[in-house]
Amino acid sequence: MHRDEPVGYEPVSVKAVLAEMKDTAELLIDLSYSAVLHGSPDLAREVLALEARMDVLQLQARMSVMMAARSPEDVEELAPVLGMIGAAEKVSDAAGDIAKIVLEEVGLPDAMRAALPEAVEKLVRVLVANDSPYRDRTLADNNIETETGVRVIAVRRDQATGKARWITNPDRETELQAGDTLILRGFEEGLREVYEAAAGEPYEAPAAPDPAVEDLERAVDAIVLMKNMSELAVDLAYGAVLFDSRGVAEEVIELEAEVDALKSRFEAWTLRAAARVDDPVSLRGLVHLASATEVISDAAVEISEGVLRGLDTHPVVAEAVEESDEVIVRLAVADGSELAGATLGDRAVKTETGMRVIAVRRRDEADGDEGAEAGDGKAGATSAGRSAAGAGGAGDWVGGVGGTGGATEDGEWVVSPGATTRLGAGDVVVAKGTRAGAERLSALAGVPEEFDVD
């Protein structure tokens, strides 16, 4: 959307708009950092297209909320909703700023791709050709993820009106059409296979020059960590709202403080590195990146601010989070279940269910049988439980990041648990993923539930 394009009031569902804003904000974080890490103008342009869509969504949401307020009580209930709308817009703007680092050549080391840890998945954009075997078939029929390990995380489809429709987190029933733009995530071998099948031409990864900046690997590790922490903060913020959990909201505050500290250390590294390179301006984009990351973490705090201030979560917000493309679920581990006494790695939770466990609340023995309720768990000193989540050697950047699943106190939140995190009966697991995955995870936890899988 151009800034001067008119947007008028339309009777739209606030719940539907909020759900789309949540999904769009999460995708923007992923795409924008990936554009920087891979030096991809294609991904950066997709970010700006999504940012334009978010501009329309936030205006529609604000107008709908104002139409719904008819009394001082309504205003009090809806104020946090406006805060969430504004926060999602901030995430979008920050992601756009990150993308512009690539498109406007603000300044990034050319060898970023060469310094990427091997464990980091890549994102690639591809256009579905007319003669592609994927055309007019669903993702289930194409079986892309099972055969190649590559996941289609978004689809952009141009419509006859000239506007684009975004399908975030497409499901098994999503049918691919000629002309669709697919955003793929995976490792290079699988990406080559899927790209060639979709586009009808070989995938050529951009050449990665030798690093001209000493210790560039540390900077890349830090950027990966920034991305992971930003995604985690936003996930936890929406989880705090959905479950009206002050404990989770306090963890968002802790993460925001860690991002601030990471930003300071990263800026200091950039300034020191500038003294050792021929062209210091080539590092200017790294400073922009650090600032944008701080904006995203601040926005996550704003999303959860209503919970921290004791304001009741408006039902429309909880429903929007529940109905977004990826759901956030909270499950109490039952005694005798497959998860009780096992680590996340023992049960291969992510592989078997597709769900990402974003937090665990240890059972508070003082609560007795109430320990399975995650509503008001006080956030303890959980930085030791945080994981760099694939950031390689990024432990130097954030104090306390490293192990997961170490000794924890009753009622404590363990944020971003890893494969070694051991679960016990009564622990509460907060996880994110598809509805089908949520059903599989609930079965492992010994509390089978249905999550309205369409």
C-alpha positions as CSV (number, residue, x, y, z in Angstrom):
1,M,0.0,0.0,0.0
2,H,1.2,3.5,-0.8
3,R,0.9,5.9,2.1
4,D,-1.5,8.0,0.1
5,E,-3.8,5.1,-0.8
6,P,-7.2,5.8,0.8
7,V,-8.5,3.4,3.4
8,G,-12.1,3.7,4.5
9,Y,-14.1,2.1,7.3
10,E,-15.3,-1.4,6.5
11,P,-17.4,-3.6,8.8
12,V,-14.7,-6.2,9.5
13,S,-14.3,-8.6,12.3
14,V,-11.8,-7.3,14.9
15,K,-11.0,-10.8,15.9
16,A,-10.1,-11.8,12.3
17,V,-8.0,-8.6,11.8
18,L,-6.1,-9.1,15.1
19,A,-5.4,-12.7,14.2
20,E,-4.0,-11.7,10.8
21,M,-1.9,-9.0,12.4
22,K,-0.4,-11.5,14.8
23,D,0.5,-13.9,12.1
24,T,1.8,-11.2,9.8
25,A,4.0,-9.7,12.6
26,E,5.5,-13.1,13.3
27,L,6.2,-13.7,9.6
28,L,7.8,-10.3,9.3
29,I,10.3,-10.9,12.0
30,D,11.3,-14.2,10.4
31,L,11.6,-12.8,6.8
32,S,13.4,-9.5,7.8
33,Y,16.2,-11.1,9.8
34,S,16.6,-13.8,7.1
35,A,16.9,-11.2,4.4
36,V,19.8,-9.7,6.3
37,L,21.5,-13.0,7.2
38,H,21.3,-14.3,3.6
39,G,21.7,-10.9,1.9
40,S,18.5,-11.5,0.0
41,P,16.8,-8.5,-1.8
42,D,13.9,-10.8,-2.8
43,L,13.1,-11.6,0.8
44,A,13.5,-7.9,1.8
45,R,11.0,-6.9,-0.9
46,E,8.5,-9.4,0.5
47,V,8.9,-7.8,3.9
48,L,8.0,-4.4,2.5
49,A,4.9,-5.9,0.8
50,L,3.8,-7.4,4.1
51,E,4.5,-4.2,5.9
52,A,2.2,-2.4,3.5
53,R,-0.5,-5.0,4.2
54,M,0.0,-4.4,8.0
55,D,-0.6,-0.6,7.5
56,V,-4.1,-1.4,6.1
57,L,-4.8,-4.0,8.9
58,Q,-3.9,-1.7,11.7
59,L,-6.1,1.1,10.4
60,Q,-9.0,-1.3,9.9
61,A,-8.5,-2.6,13.4
62,R,-8.4,0.8,15.0
63,M,-11.6,1.9,13.3
64,S,-13.4,-1.2,14.3
65,V,-12.3,-0.9,17.9
66,M,-13.5,2.8,18.1
67,M,-16.9,1.8,16.6
68,A,-17.2,-0.8,19.4
69,A,-16.6,1.6,22.3
70,R,-19.9,3.0,23.7
71,S,-19.2,3.5,27.4
72,P,-16.4,4.2,29.8
73,E,-16.4,0.5,30.6
74,D,-16.0,-0.3,26.9
75,V,-13.1,2.1,26.7
76,E,-11.3,0.5,29.6
77,E,-11.7,-3.0,28.2
78,L,-10.7,-2.0,24.7
79,A,-7.6,0.2,25.6
80,P,-5.3,-2.9,25.8
81,V,-6.6,-3.9,22.3
82,L,-5.4,-0.6,20.9
83,G,-2.1,-1.2,22.6
84,M,-1.7,-4.5,20.9
85,I,-2.6,-3.0,17.5
86,G,0.0,-0.3,18.0
87,A,2.6,-2.9,19.1
88,A,2.0,-5.1,16.1
89,E,2.5,-2.1,13.9
90,K,5.8,-1.3,15.6
91,V,7.0,-4.8,14.9
92,S,6.0,-4.3,11.3
93,D,7.8,-1.0,11.0
94,A,10.9,-2.4,12.7
95,A,10.9,-5.3,10.3
96,G,10.6,-2.9,7.4
97,D,13.6,-1.0,8.7
98,I,15.6,-4.2,8.8
99,A,14.7,-5.1,5.2
100,K,15.7,-1.6,4.0
101,I,19.2,-2.4,5.3
102,V,19.5,-4.8,2.4
103,L,17.5,-2.9,-0.2
104,E,19.0,0.5,0.4
105,E,22.5,-0.9,0.9
106,V,22.9,0.8,4.3
107,G,26.0,-1.2,5.0
108,L,26.5,-4.9,5.7
109,P,29.5,-7.1,5.5
110,D,29.4,-9.0,2.2
111,A,30.5,-12.3,3.9
112,M,27.5,-12.6,6.2
113,R,26.3,-15.8,4.5
114,A,29.7,-17.5,4.8
115,A,29.7,-16.9,8.5
116,L,26.3,-18.4,9.1
117,P,26.2,-21.5,11.4
118,E,25.4,-24.7,9.6
119,A,22.5,-25.3,11.9
120,V,20.7,-22.2,10.8
121,E,17.9,-22.9,8.2
122,K,17.7,-20.7,5.1
123,L,14.7,-18.9,3.7
124,V,14.2,-18.8,-0.1
125,R,11.6,-17.1,-2.3
126,V,10.4,-19.0,-5.4
127,L,7.7,-18.5,-8.1
128,V,5.5,-21.5,-9.0
129,A,5.9,-22.0,-12.8
130,N,3.0,-23.0,-15.1
131,D,4.6,-26.5,-15.7
132,S,5.5,-27.1,-12.1
133,P,4.5,-30.5,-10.7
134,Y,3.3,-28.7,-7.6
135,R,0.7,-26.7,-9.5
136,D,-3.0,-27.3,-8.7
137,R,-2.1,-29.7,-5.9
138,T,-2.3,-29.3,-2.1
139,L,0.7,-29.3,0.2
140,A,-0.5,-32.7,1.4
141,D,-0.5,-34.1,-2.1
142,N,2.9,-32.6,-2.9
143,N,4.3,-34.0,0.4
144,I,7.1,-31.4,0.2
145,E,8.1,-31.3,3.9
146,T,8.2,-35.1,4.4
147,E,10.2,-35.8,1.3
148,T,12.7,-32.8,1.4
149,G,12.5,-31.4,4.9
150,V,11.6,-28.0,3.4
151,R,8.5,-26.2,4.8
152,V,6.3,-23.7,2.9
153,I,5.9,-21.0,5.6
154,A,3.9,-18.5,3.5
155,V,2.3,-18.1,0.1
156,R,1.7,-14.8,-1.7
157,R,-1.0,-14.9,-4.3
158,D,-1.7,-12.1,-6.7
159,Q,-5.4,-11.5,-7.4
160,A,-7.4,-10.1,-10.3
161,T,-7.9,-6.8,-8.3
162,G,-4.1,-6.3,-8.4
163,K,-3.8,-6.8,-4.7
164,A,-1.9,-9.7,-3.1
165,R,-3.4,-12.2,-0.7
166,W,-1.0,-13.6,1.9
167,I,-1.5,-17.1,3.3
168,T,0.7,-17.4,6.4
169,N,1.4,-20.8,7.8
170,P,-0.4,-22.7,5.0
171,D,-1.8,-26.1,6.0
172,R,-2.1,-29.5,4.3
173,E,-5.2,-28.4,2.3
174,T,-3.6,-25.3,0.8
175,E,-3.5,-25.7,-3.0
176,L,-0.6,-24.2,-4.9
177,Q,-1.3,-22.3,-8.1
178,A,0.8,-21.1,-11.0
179,G,2.1,-17.7,-10.2
180,D,2.1,-18.2,-6.4
181,T,5.2,-16.9,-4.6
182,L,6.3,-19.4,-2.0
183,I,8.5,-18.6,1.0
184,L,10.5,-21.8,1.8
185,R,12.4,-22.7,4.9
186,G,15.0,-25.5,5.1
187,F,18.5,-26.5,4.5
188,E,20.3,-26.0,1.2
189,E,20.1,-29.6,-0.2
190,G,16.3,-29.7,0.2
191,L,15.8,-26.1,-1.0
192,R,17.6,-26.9,-4.2
193,E,15.2,-29.8,-4.9
194,V,12.0,-27.9,-4.1
195,Y,13.1,-24.7,-5.9
196,E,13.8,-26.6,-9.1
197,A,10.5,-28.4,-8.9
198,A,8.6,-25.2,-8.3
199,A,10.4,-22.8,-10.7
200,G,11.5,-25.3,-13.4
201,E,15.1,-24.0,-13.1
202,P,18.1,-24.7,-10.9
203,Y,18.6,-23.0,-7.6
204,E,21.8,-21.0,-7.5
205,A,22.9,-19.9,-4.0
206,P,24.6,-16.6,-4.0
207,A,28.4,-16.8,-3.7
208,A,29.7,-16.0,-0.2
209,P,33.0,-14.1,-0.3
210,D,35.7,-14.5,2.4
211,P,35.1,-12.4,5.5
212,A,36.8,-9.1,5.4
213,V,35.8,-8.4,9.1
214,E,37.7,-10.3,11.8
215,D,35.5,-12.4,14.1
216,L,32.4,-11.9,11.9
217,E,31.1,-15.3,13.1
218,R,30.4,-13.7,16.5
219,A,28.4,-10.9,14.9
220,V,26.3,-13.4,12.9
221,D,25.8,-15.5,16.0
222,A,24.5,-12.4,17.8
223,I,22.1,-11.6,14.9
224,V,20.7,-15.1,15.0
225,L,20.3,-14.7,18.7
226,M,18.5,-11.3,18.2
227,K,16.1,-13.0,15.8
228,N,15.4,-15.9,18.2
229,M,14.9,-13.6,21.2
230,S,12.6,-11.3,19.2
231,E,10.5,-14.2,18.1
232,L,10.4,-15.6,21.6
233,A,9.4,-12.3,23.2
234,V,6.5,-11.8,20.8
235,D,5.4,-15.4,21.3
236,L,5.5,-15.1,25.0
237,A,3.7,-11.7,24.9
238,Y,0.7,-13.2,23.0
239,G,0.8,-16.3,25.3
240,A,0.6,-13.9,28.3
241,V,-2.5,-12.3,26.8
242,L,-4.1,-15.6,25.8
243,F,-3.7,-17.1,29.3
244,D,-3.9,-13.9,31.3
245,S,-0.6,-14.9,32.9
246,R,1.3,-12.3,34.8
247,G,4.2,-14.8,35.1
248,V,4.7,-15.1,31.4
249,A,4.3,-11.3,31.0
250,E,7.1,-10.8,33.5
251,E,9.3,-13.1,31.4
252,V,8.7,-10.7,28.5
253,I,10.1,-7.9,30.6
254,E,13.1,-10.0,31.4
255,L,13.7,-10.8,27.7
256,E,13.4,-7.1,26.9
257,A,16.1,-6.3,29.4
258,E,18.4,-8.9,27.9
259,V,17.8,-7.6,24.4
260,D,18.8,-4.1,25.6
261,A,22.0,-5.5,27.0
262,L,22.7,-7.5,23.8
263,K,22.1,-4.4,21.8
264,S,24.7,-2.5,23.8
265,R,27.3,-5.2,23.5
266,F,26.6,-5.7,19.8
267,E,27.0,-1.9,19.1
268,A,30.3,-1.9,21.0
269,W,31.5,-4.9,18.9
270,T,30.5,-3.0,15.7
271,L,32.4,0.1,16.8
272,R,35.6,-1.9,17.6
273,A,35.3,-3.8,14.3
274,A,35.0,-0.5,12.4
275,A,38.5,0.4,13.5
276,R,39.8,-2.8,11.8
277,V,38.2,-2.5,8.4
278,D,39.0,-0.4,5.4
279,D,35.4,0.9,5.0
280,P,33.7,1.4,8.4
281,V,30.5,2.6,6.6
282,S,30.1,-1.1,5.5
283,L,29.1,-1.9,9.1
284,R,26.5,0.8,9.5
285,G,23.6,-1.6,8.9
286,L,24.6,-3.6,11.9
287,V,23.8,-0.6,14.2
288,H,20.4,-0.2,12.4
289,L,19.7,-3.9,13.0
290,A,20.4,-3.6,16.7
291,S,18.1,-0.6,17.1
292,A,15.3,-2.4,15.2
293,T,15.7,-5.4,17.4
294,E,15.2,-3.3,20.5
295,V,12.0,-1.8,19.0
296,I,10.6,-5.3,18.5
297,S,11.3,-6.3,22.1
298,D,9.7,-3.1,23.4
299,A,6.7,-3.9,21.3
300,A,6.4,-7.3,22.9
301,V,6.2,-5.6,26.3
302,E,3.4,-3.4,25.0
303,I,1.5,-6.4,23.8
304,S,1.5,-7.8,27.4
305,E,1.2,-4.5,29.2
306,G,-2.5,-4.9,29.9
307,V,-1.8,-8.2,31.8
308,L,1.0,-6.5,33.8
309,R,-1.3,-3.6,34.8
310,G,-4.1,-6.0,35.9
311,L,-6.5,-5.2,33.1
312,D,-8.8,-8.0,32.0
313,T,-8.0,-9.4,28.6
314,H,-10.9,-8.6,26.2
315,P,-12.4,-11.8,24.9
316,V,-11.9,-10.7,21.3
317,V,-8.1,-10.7,21.9
318,A,-8.0,-14.2,23.3
319,E,-10.2,-15.5,20.5
320,A,-7.9,-13.8,17.9
321,V,-4.8,-15.5,19.3
322,E,-6.6,-18.8,19.4
323,E,-7.8,-18.6,15.8
324,S,-4.5,-17.4,14.2
325,D,-2.8,-19.7,11.8
326,E,-0.5,-21.0,14.5
327,V,-2.0,-21.7,17.9
328,I,-0.5,-21.3,21.4
329,V,-1.5,-24.0,23.8
330,R,-0.9,-24.6,27.5
331,L,-0.9,-28.2,28.7
332,A,-0.4,-29.7,32.2
333,V,1.8,-32.8,32.1
334,A,-0.2,-35.7,33.6
335,D,1.3,-38.2,36.0
336,G,2.1,-41.4,34.1
337,S,2.1,-39.7,30.7
338,E,4.9,-40.1,28.1
339,L,6.3,-36.7,28.9
340,A,6.3,-37.1,32.7
341,G,10.0,-37.7,33.7
342,A,11.3,-37.4,30.1
343,T,13.2,-34.7,28.4
344,L,12.0,-32.9,25.3
345,G,14.7,-34.7,23.4
346,D,13.8,-38.1,24.8
347,R,10.4,-37.8,23.3
348,A,11.5,-35.9,20.1
349,V,8.7,-33.5,20.8
350,K,9.4,-31.1,18.0
351,T,9.9,-33.9,15.4
352,E,7.0,-36.0,16.5
353,T,4.4,-33.2,17.0
354,G,5.8,-30.2,15.0
355,M,5.2,-28.1,18.1
356,R,7.8,-25.7,19.5
357,V,7.8,-25.6,23.3
358,I,8.4,-21.9,24.2
359,A,8.1,-22.1,28.0
360,V,7.7,-24.5,30.9
361,R,6.3,-23.6,34.3
362,R,7.6,-25.9,37.0
363,R,4.9,-27.3,39.3
364,D,4.6,-25.3,42.5
365,E,4.4,-27.8,45.3
366,A,2.7,-25.2,47.5
367,D,-0.2,-25.2,45.1
368,G,-0.9,-28.9,45.6
369,D,-3.3,-30.0,42.8
370,E,-3.5,-26.5,41.7
371,G,0.0,-26.7,40.4
372,A,-1.2,-27.5,37.0
373,E,-2.6,-24.0,36.6
374,A,-0.2,-21.7,34.9
375,G,-2.0,-18.4,35.4
376,D,0.0,-16.6,38.1
377,G,3.3,-18.4,38.3
378,K,5.9,-15.9,39.5
379,A,8.8,-15.5,37.1
380,G,12.0,-16.6,38.8
381,A,15.5,-16.0,37.8
382,T,15.2,-18.0,34.6
383,S,18.0,-16.7,32.5
384,A,19.9,-19.9,33.1
385,G,17.1,-21.8,31.5
386,R,17.2,-19.7,28.3
387,S,18.7,-21.2,25.2
388,A,20.4,-19.5,22.3
389,A,18.2,-21.8,20.2
390,G,20.6,-22.5,17.5
391,A,22.7,-19.4,17.8
392,G,26.0,-21.4,18.0
393,G,28.5,-19.5,20.0
394,A,26.2,-16.7,21.0
395,G,26.5,-17.5,24.6
396,D,29.1,-14.7,24.8
397,W,26.5,-12.2,24.0
398,V,23.9,-12.8,26.7
399,G,24.8,-13.4,30.3
400,G,23.3,-16.7,31.5
401,V,22.3,-18.1,28.1
402,G,23.5,-21.6,27.7
403,G,22.0,-24.7,29.4
404,T,18.4,-25.6,29.5
405,G,16.6,-27.8,32.0
406,G,19.1,-27.2,34.8
407,A,18.0,-27.0,38.5
408,T,14.9,-24.8,38.8
409,E,12.7,-23.8,41.7
410,D,9.0,-24.7,42.1
411,G,6.7,-22.4,40.2
412,E,9.6,-21.1,38.1
413,W,9.3,-20.4,34.3
414,V,11.9,-22.0,32.1
415,V,11.9,-19.9,28.9
416,S,13.0,-21.4,25.5
417,P,13.6,-24.9,26.9
418,G,15.9,-27.2,24.9
419,A,16.3,-30.9,24.2
420,T,17.7,-31.6,27.7
421,T,14.8,-29.9,29.6
422,R,13.2,-32.6,31.7
423,L,9.5,-32.4,32.4
424,G,7.7,-33.6,35.5
425,A,4.1,-34.3,36.4
426,G,2.3,-31.1,37.0
427,D,4.6,-29.0,34.9
428,V,2.8,-26.7,32.5
429,V,4.0,-26.6,28.9
430,V,3.4,-23.6,26.7
431,A,3.9,-24.5,23.0
432,K,3.2,-23.1,19.6
433,G,2.4,-24.8,16.3
434,T,-0.5,-26.2,14.2
435,R,-3.7,-27.4,15.6
436,A,-2.9,-31.0,14.5
437,G,0.4,-30.7,16.3
438,A,-1.3,-29.4,19.4
439,E,-3.5,-32.5,19.4
440,R,-0.4,-34.8,19.2
441,L,1.3,-32.9,22.0
442,S,-1.7,-33.1,24.2
443,A,-1.7,-36.9,23.8
444,L,1.9,-37.1,24.8
445,A,1.1,-35.0,27.9
446,G,-1.6,-37.4,28.8
447,V,-4.4,-34.8,28.4
448,P,-5.8,-35.5,24.9
449,E,-7.7,-32.6,23.5
450,E,-9.1,-31.6,20.1
451,F,-8.2,-28.2,18.7
452,D,-10.7,-27.8,15.9
453,V,-8.5,-29.2,13.1
454,D,-10.1,-28.2,9.8
